């Protein structure tokens, strides 16, 4: 019988889960010495790599000291919290990863609460101790207080703690004594995480996750609770509604390294994937053919937000995508339901329209972007929250919002959130920064992040998670900005956009095709503005110094930065400089592009507009970047 440990890695978004799994895979000697592995090996989806987030939980395993360690990497973002809740059922212990500077965050609390309720034994890893402003011992105390407040048992409170830096590939029991490997963590797993209990009897397996293959269809993934499952075995599928469906296991796979290996049988305690089971849902039980016994099903959180999906009927129909009909979109949404559990799709009364519900804006935007990349053309509506009627009273979803900001910006943020019906429940100082906690309607969070970042000069750290349904809080004042609308169809010119930049922010780039009535930007005032972005410069045979300067559009700089012409700021800057020398050399003649453009890009991302030089008038949207004649960025004025 193989010695097994099942462990889930949980943490807030961006605390280093996937990086740690990378290093554990390396420590398990899964790769040849000369093999190039890269970073974030498990984030194999393009979107995951670009956004730097994990969207789907992944199963991998390593062998260490004759023990098989099954590792489950989980998403950190609250919109994919449903994914975490499910997969925790497969583990016997968890590694709670906490940033040595930020400490426990809202999602840390949420996933830890779920893990403690199931009865998992935690190992706390205080990560990123190489940060210059880290506070590992203070963070350890904060984690202990959090566990105590979540009513952890005495055994759970007696948790081991490991300090280290996953990025630099070291772990140690003392943060002041760095090592050169992560073996202390692996040894800690073997010592503290219990091996799964071997239960004899008729087979039972709860389906906790699923995989999808275009060749074999849906694949059930879960942990064998009791007994042994064999290839070709007849089994019963006990469904959530109490019905029993007879089925047969065609193939059995276990997780080895980063892939799956076909096996003849799997016994109690191991995590496996079953091929051949039809019509199963998450929370169903695969059990004995003759005497089926169902396990308690997993509850899946209901969606809180919806969007309208419809076919593209704009004047640019069929120009970009290859799947444009309602049938195409319908089939694709149905296919998504096979693997995306927190998603709901309802056909609208009107033909060619669907209401798609999910866990949050990010959850739905990932689906939209995935479909766009696959070649689907569609139109989407504004995100709407899902209201419920409870005891005859209209209820709406309330989220727990946490904002960590420097002290001087706290009053702005409080004002901004309370305007959107947020209620402050906690405010505590941590050095020069303040932690603010609010209960806030989900409606108010839509579009809040950009405003908060602008108001705090990009310093705010914001996170939120669904809490509960509460009675409707009343109307929220929406944005006061109007739209900039294209007057006629044609090609947008840099000359026209350059002259109109002071009217607001544009969403289009030069040489893009526009149609009459298209929203091309956001007006800085509350009324709509119809403009002609297709106007070109009338050429004459007269030339004058200074009158023919190239139109310099801020967005061009951003476009070069984000379009992959250089992921590093310095590389992007060089690209910009080749096309248009920005004359920003230091007095010694050395280029200072990287620093200055970095400042510039940051300010632009905060919604500021360029002022060269500042004339003392506040009439721009969001603020000013103050630039000298020689191109030197001398500061940012925001309001």
FIKOL-665090 format. One record per residue (C-alpha): residue in one letter; x, y, z. Coordinates in steps of 0.05 Angstrom, whole numbers. Layout:
<rs>
 residuo   east  north     up
       a      X      Y      Z
...
</rs>
This chain:
<rs>
 residuo   east  north     up
       x      0      0      0
       x     29     67    -21
       x     41    120     31
       x     -2    182     12
       x    -11    254     35
       x    -67    298      6
       x    -55    372     14
       x    -89    436    -12
       x    -53    502    -18
       x    -98    561      1
       x    -85    635      5
       x   -108    704    -15
       x    -97    725    -88
       x    -24    739   -106
       x      7    711    -42
       x     49    660    -81
       x     10    594    -85
       x     27    574   -156
       x    100    596   -148
       x    106    551    -86
       x     76    492   -125
       x    128    504   -180
       x    184    497   -129
       x    152    435    -98
       x    150    403   -167
       x    224    420   -177
       x    240    391   -108
       x    204    327   -128
       x    254    318   -186
       x    201    315   -240
       x    245    348   -292
       x    312    333   -325
       x    370    376   -302
       x    375    410   -370
       x    299    418   -379
       x    273    489   -383
       x    211    494   -339
       x    195    569   -338
       x    151    600   -284
       x     79    586   -262
       x     78    519   -296
       x      8    503   -274
       x    -22    567   -302
       x    -24    536   -371
       x    -83    577   -396
       x    -64    641   -435
       x   -112    682   -394
       x    -82    656   -329
       x    -13    675   -351
       x    -32    744   -375
       x    -72    764   -314
       x    -24    729   -266
       x    -81    693   -231
       x   -102    620   -224
       x   -173    609   -250
       x   -180    533   -245
       x   -155    489   -189
       x   -101    439   -212
       x    -81    370   -185
       x     -8    349   -186
       x     34    301   -145
       x    107    291   -125
       x    144    234    -92
       x    186    252    -32
       x    219    202     15
       x    176    144    -13
       x    112    183      0
       x     65    207    -54
       x     43    279    -39
       x    -20    299    -77
       x    -20    376    -83
       x    -82    416   -101
       x    -67    487   -125
       x   -128    531   -114
       x   -149    600   -142
       x   -141    659    -94
       x   -192    707   -125
       x   -259    710    -91
       x   -298    701   -156
       x   -270    630   -160
       x   -282    615    -86
       x   -331    560   -105
       x   -273    522   -136
       x   -235    524    -69
       x   -293    501    -27
       x   -302    438    -68
       x   -230    416    -74
       x   -217    423      1
       x   -260    360      9
       x   -205    320    -26
       x   -150    341     23
       x   -129    318     93
       x    -90    380    109
       x    -76    449     80
       x    -18    497     71
       x    -41    567     89
       x      3    616     52
       x      7    687     80
       x     45    747     52
       x     98    770    103
       x     78    842     92
       x      3    842     78
       x    -16    789    129
       x    -84    754    128
       x   -132    785     77
       x   -208    774     65
       x   -199    713     20
       x   -149    684     70
       x   -204    687    122
       x   -256    656     76
       x   -215    596     53
       x   -186    584    122
       x   -256    583    152
       x   -277    530    102
       x   -215    488    116
       x   -224    492    192
       x   -298    473    186
       x   -280    410    147
       x   -229    394    202
       x   -164    401    161
       x    -98    408    197
       x    -64    473    174
       x     10    487    162
       x     23    562    160
       x     75    586    111
       x     95    659    118
       x    118    674     47
       x    157    733     16
       x    202    744     77
       x    254    772     29
       x    211    836     22
       x    246    896     53
       x    186    917     94
       x    163    848    117
       x    139    833    188
       x    138    756    194
       x    130    751    270
       x     73    801    271
       x     39    764    214
       x     46    698    252
       x      9    730    311
       x    -45    756    264
       x    -56    686    235
       x    -62    657    305
       x   -114    710    324
       x   -152    697    260
       x   -154    622    274
       x   -177    635    345
       x   -233    680    321
       x   -254    626    271
       x   -262    578    329
       x   -206    530    310
       x   -196    468    353
       x   -137    462    400
       x   -103    413    352
       x   -113    462    294
       x    -86    520    336
       x    -23    480    350
       x     -1    491    278
       x     72    489    253
       x     98    552    219
       x    149    555    163
       x    181    620    138
       x    212    630     70
       x    210    657     -1
       x    178    612    -54
       x    206    656   -109
       x    278    648    -83
       x    265    573    -70
       x    279    568      4
       x    239    551     67
       x    263    550    140
       x    235    545    210
       x    271    610    226
       x    261    669    179
       x    329    699    198
       x    365    635    176
       x    353    624    102
       x    367    555     72
       x    380    536     -1
       x    319    489    -12
       x    246    478      8
       x    257    410     41
       x    238    437    111
       x    168    448     84
       x    163    379     53
       x    189    347    118
       x    137    388    157
       x     81    360    111
       x    103    288    124
       x    107    300    200
       x     43    340    210
       x     -8    321    157
       x    -42    255    172
       x    -43    200    120
       x   -114    187     94
       x   -152    135    134
       x   -161     69     98
       x   -235     51    100
       x   -254    -20     79
       x   -321    -37     50
       x   -364    -21    -11
       x   -333     33    -55
       x   -353    107    -46
       x   -326    168    -82
       x   -353    239    -80
       x   -346    276   -147
       x   -313    342   -125
       x   -285    368   -190
       x   -288    353   -264
       x   -243    354   -324
       x   -262    357   -396
       x   -232    323   -457
       x   -259    331   -528
       x   -243    257   -539
       x   -274    225   -477
       x   -322    279   -453
       x   -330    296   -381
       x   -283    264   -331
       x   -302    257   -257
       x   -247    276   -207
       x   -251    261   -133
       x   -221    224    -75
       x   -238    152    -60
       x   -273    154      8
       x   -280     80     20
       x   -263     13    -12
       x   -229      3    -80
       x   -248     24   -151
       x   -226    -19   -210
       x   -223     -9   -285
       x   -285    -39   -320
       x   -324    -41   -254
       x   -400    -33   -254
       x   -420     24   -207
       x   -481     64   -186
       x   -484    140   -192
       x   -524    168   -133
       x   -548    236   -155
       x   -565    298   -114
       x   -640    288   -123
       x   -637    218    -94
       x   -642    179   -161
       x   -594    123   -177
       x   -563    113   -247
       x   -525     50   -265
       x   -458     61   -300
       x   -390     31   -315
       x   -319     56   -305
       x   -282     52   -371
       x   -214     79   -348
       x   -181     99   -282
       x   -127    152   -277
       x    -85    177   -218
       x    -45    241   -217
       x     30    232   -227
       x     73    294   -232
       x     38    344   -277
       x      0    291   -317
       x    -46    231   -307
       x    -27    157   -308
       x    -75    101   -326
       x    -81     49   -269
       x   -119    -15   -258
       x   -147      3   -188
       x   -148     59   -138
       x   -159     47    -63
       x   -186     90     -7
       x   -151    157      5
       x   -122    169    -65
       x   -146    223   -114
       x   -166    196   -182
       x   -202    213   -247
       x   -256    167   -276
       x   -272    162   -351
       x   -337    135   -376
       x   -387    159   -324
       x   -445    194   -359
       x   -491    249   -333
       x   -456    264   -267
       x   -457    330   -230
       x   -411    358   -176
       x   -433    330   -109
       x   -458    263   -137
       x   -430    199   -107
       x   -401    140   -145
       x   -417     78   -103
       x   -429      3   -103
       x   -471    -27   -159
       x   -514    -71   -114
       x   -517    -30    -49
       x   -510     44    -67
       x   -495     90     -8
       x   -492    164    -23
       x   -445    212     13
       x   -471    281     35
       x   -470    326    -27
       x   -428    390    -31
       x   -465    455    -30
       x   -445    502    -86
       x   -454    577    -76
       x   -506    609   -120
       x   -486    662   -171
       x   -493    735   -151
       x   -484    772   -217
       x   -512    766   -287
       x   -499    793   -357
       x   -539    792   -421
       x   -505    756   -479
       x   -531    767   -549
       x   -511    761   -622
       x   -472    817   -654
       x   -520    860   -696
       x   -476    922   -700
       x   -453    950   -768
       x   -387    912   -760
       x   -422    845   -757
       x   -378    786   -780
       x   -314    826   -789
       x   -272    795   -733
       x   -303    729   -710
       x   -318    666   -748
       x   -375    641   -702
       x   -430    694   -706
       x   -498    659   -705
       x   -543    648   -645
       x   -534    573   -652
       x   -458    580   -646
       x   -463    622   -583
       x   -516    576   -552
       x   -474    513   -564
       x   -413    547   -535
       x   -449    569   -471
       x   -478    499   -462
       x   -408    470   -469
       x   -383    519   -416
       x   -435    493   -367
       x   -402    424   -371
       x   -339    449   -336
       x   -358    516   -303
       x   -399    499   -242
       x   -415    567   -214
       x   -445    588   -281
       x   -520    590   -299
       x   -548    602   -369
       x   -621    621   -380
       x   -652    634   -448
       x   -684    703   -452
       x   -755    715   -478
       x   -725    749   -539
       x   -693    706   -593
       x   -617    704   -595
       x   -607    729   -522
       x   -584    693   -460
       x   -577    714   -387
       x   -511    686   -361
       x   -502    687   -285
       x   -436    678   -248
       x   -399    693   -182
       x   -374    763   -200
       x   -350    810   -254
       x   -283    774   -262
       x   -316    706   -269
       x   -360    732   -326
       x   -305    773   -359
       x   -260    711   -363
       x   -315    675   -401
       x   -326    734   -449
       x   -251    740   -463
       x   -243    664   -473
       x   -301    664   -524
       x   -272    724   -560
       x   -205    689   -568
       x   -239    627   -594
       x   -269    668   -651
       x   -340    681   -624
       x   -372    748   -639
       x   -422    772   -587
       x   -450    832   -552
       x   -454    836   -476
       x   -497    878   -431
       x   -479    914   -366
       x   -466    869   -306
       x   -528    865   -261
       x   -533    837   -191
       x   -584    781   -178
       x   -639    802   -130
       x   -678    752    -88
       x   -745    757    -55
       x   -741    730     17
       x   -806    732     58
       x   -836    782     10
       x   -777    831     18
       x   -729    848    -40
       x   -658    825    -20
       x   -591    838    -53
       x   -521    807    -46
       x   -476    841      5
       x   -401    835      1
       x   -347    844     53
       x   -299    896     25
       x   -229    908     53
       x   -187    967     31
       x   -115    978     55
       x    -92   1049     40
       x    -41   1101     65
       x    -70   1143    121
       x    -75   1208     81
       x   -124   1177     31
       x   -169   1142     81
       x   -222   1197     84
       x   -229   1199      8
       x   -239   1124      4
       x   -290   1123     62
       x   -329   1179     27
       x   -327   1142    -39
       x   -352   1076    -10
       x   -406   1106     34
       x   -434   1143    -27
       x   -445   1073    -56
       x   -485   1049      6
       x   -424   1018     40
       x   -425   1012    117
       x   -359   1016    153
       x   -351    961    205
       x   -278    967    224
       x   -220   1015    218
       x   -151    999    245
       x    -82   1031    235
       x    -22    989    215
       x     38   1036    215
       x     28   1088    160
       x    -29   1050    129
       x   -101   1040    149
       x   -144    977    142
       x   -216    993    126
       x   -272    941    127
       x   -341    953     98
       x   -406    915     85
       x   -426    937     16
       x   -477    918    -38
       x   -447    880    -97
       x   -477    934   -143
       x   -432    986   -111
       x   -368    947   -123
       x   -378    946   -199
       x   -328    998   -226
       x   -303   1017   -156
       x   -232    991   -163
       x   -211   1042   -216
       x   -238   1100   -175
       x   -205   1076   -111
       x   -137   1068   -146
       x   -144   1138   -176
       x   -162   1169   -109
       x   -103   1135    -74
       x    -50   1147   -128
       x    -48   1072   -141
       x    -31   1054    -68
       x    -96   1020    -48
       x   -100    944    -39
       x   -173    924    -48
       x   -207    857    -38
       x   -279    833    -29
       x   -319    770    -20
       x   -392    751    -19
       x   -422    752     51
       x   -498    744     49
       x   -564    770     22
       x   -594    830     59
       x   -654    876     46
       x   -646    924    -13
       x   -606    985      7
       x   -638   1035    -42
       x   -614   1069   -105
       x   -540   1082   -116
       x   -518   1144   -153
       x   -486   1121   -218
       x   -427   1154   -253
       x   -440   1225   -274
       x   -398   1223   -337
       x   -430   1224   -406
       x   -407   1188   -469
       x   -367   1212   -529
       x   -404   1189   -591
       x   -378   1184   -663
       x   -414   1231   -711
       x   -402   1191   -775
       x   -374   1125   -800
       x   -302   1120   -824
       x   -231   1114   -800
       x   -210   1149   -735
       x   -150   1195   -745
       x    -96   1215   -695
       x   -104   1288   -715
       x   -178   1289   -694
       x   -168   1249   -629
       x   -108   1293   -610
       x   -151   1356   -614
       x   -207   1324   -574
       x   -166   1294   -518
       x   -183   1349   -468
       x   -257   1330   -474
       x   -249   1263   -440
       x   -219   1193   -446
       x   -220   1156   -512
       x   -230   1080   -519
       x   -206   1077   -591
       x   -138   1082   -625
       x   -120   1119   -690
       x   -136   1080   -755
       x   -192   1041   -722
       x   -258   1036   -760
       x   -317   1070   -726
       x   -391   1074   -743
       x   -440   1131   -733
       x   -469   1128   -663
       x   -412   1087   -634
       x   -390   1104   -563
       x   -316   1121   -571
       x   -299   1151   -503
       x   -321   1178   -436
       x   -338   1252   -432
       x   -308   1292   -373
       x   -377   1324   -361
       x   -445   1294   -348
       x   -475   1305   -418
       x   -463   1264   -481
       x   -419   1295   -535
       x   -422   1279   -609
       x   -354   1288   -642
       x   -323   1276   -710
       x   -263   1230   -699
       x   -257   1216   -774
       x   -234   1287   -790
       x   -166   1289   -823
       x   -116   1346   -829
       x   -125   1386   -892
       x    -57   1391   -926
       x    -32   1455   -959
       x     32   1470   -995
       x     53   1517   -939
       x     99   1493   -884
       x    115   1528   -819
       x    160   1509   -762
       x    120   1482   -703
       x     53   1477   -737
       x     65   1407   -763
       x     86   1373   -699
       x     65   1301   -696
       x      1   1289   -657
       x     22   1254   -595
       x    -32   1211   -565
       x    -23   1185   -496
       x    -58   1120   -513
       x     -4   1103   -565
       x     47   1097   -510
       x      1   1053   -470
       x    -17   1011   -531
       x     57    996   -545
       x     66    978   -472
       x      7    930   -469
       x      7    901   -539
       x     66    856   -525
       x    119    899   -559
       x    157    893   -494
       x    131    867   -429
       x    185    903   -390
       x    174    977   -382
       x    245    992   -405
       x    235    951   -469
       x    168    985   -483
       x    200   1052   -472
       x    255   1038   -523
       x    201   1020   -573
       x    166   1085   -561
       x    231   1123   -564
       x    250   1093   -632
       x    184   1116   -662
       x    182   1183   -628
       x    242   1209   -588
       x    212   1238   -525
       x    274   1281   -510
       x    279   1257   -438
       x    353   1248   -428
       x    388   1262   -362
       x    438   1319   -359
       x    495   1268   -367
       x    465   1247   -433
       x    442   1179   -407
       x    370   1159   -426
       x    322   1158   -367
       x    265   1128   -406
       x    249   1070   -359
       x    239   1111   -297
       x    201   1168   -330
       x    156   1127   -374
       x    141   1082   -314
       x    118   1144   -277
       x     79   1166   -338
       x     45   1098   -348
       x     26   1094   -276
       x     -5   1163   -277
       x    -42   1147   -342
       x    -69   1083   -313
       x    -97   1125   -257
       x   -139   1164   -307
       x    -96   1227   -307
       x    -87   1273   -367
       x    -22   1305   -390
       x     -9   1378   -376
       x     53   1407   -406
       x     68   1451   -367
       x     13   1457   -315
       x    -24   1522   -321
       x    -56   1521   -253
       x   -126   1503   -280
       x   -161   1441   -255
       x   -204   1420   -313
       x   -179   1350   -329
       x   -211   1285   -309
       x   -177   1251   -250
       x   -115   1295   -246
       x    -53   1320   -281
       x     15   1293   -296
       x     60   1353   -294
       x    112   1351   -349
       x    168   1402   -363
       x    185   1425   -433
       x    244   1376   -434
       x    198   1318   -419
       x    216   1312   -345
       x    158   1286   -303
       x    159   1330   -242
       x     99   1303   -205
       x     27   1281   -205
       x    -29   1324   -180
       x    -93   1283   -169
       x   -160   1303   -141
</rs>
